[in-house]
Amino acid sequence: MLDEVTSRMGAAVAKANFPHKVKFDFGTDGKVFIDGPAKTVTNEDSEAITTTSVGIDDFVKMAQGKLSAPFAFMSGKLKVAGDMGVAMQIGPLLDNA
């Protein structure tokens, strides 16, 4: 599932104007690192301005619109470390990820 998420995020980032470096930490399922300025997405554990920790199943539900990010955050399923303002700009990248 990580490879599919990485690929879909890569396609979204390639089209987006997203000037930040962010990381999704899926725990034992791996990581997705978005380098917005370079328009690349990898599974590296690189330094990011914002790191979002969430289970990969919940991430997919958020991307599909079946789980809202605010609800996931308030219920503890989604945790954000770093710049919360940048975290709030990630939403459009999640569409169909």
Buried (B, 14 or more C-beta within 10 A) or exposed (E): EBEEBBEBBBEBBEEBEBEBBBBBBBEEBBBBBBBBEEBBBBBEEEEBBBBBBBBBEBBBBBBEEEBEBEEBBEEEBBEBEBBEEBBEBBEEBBEEB
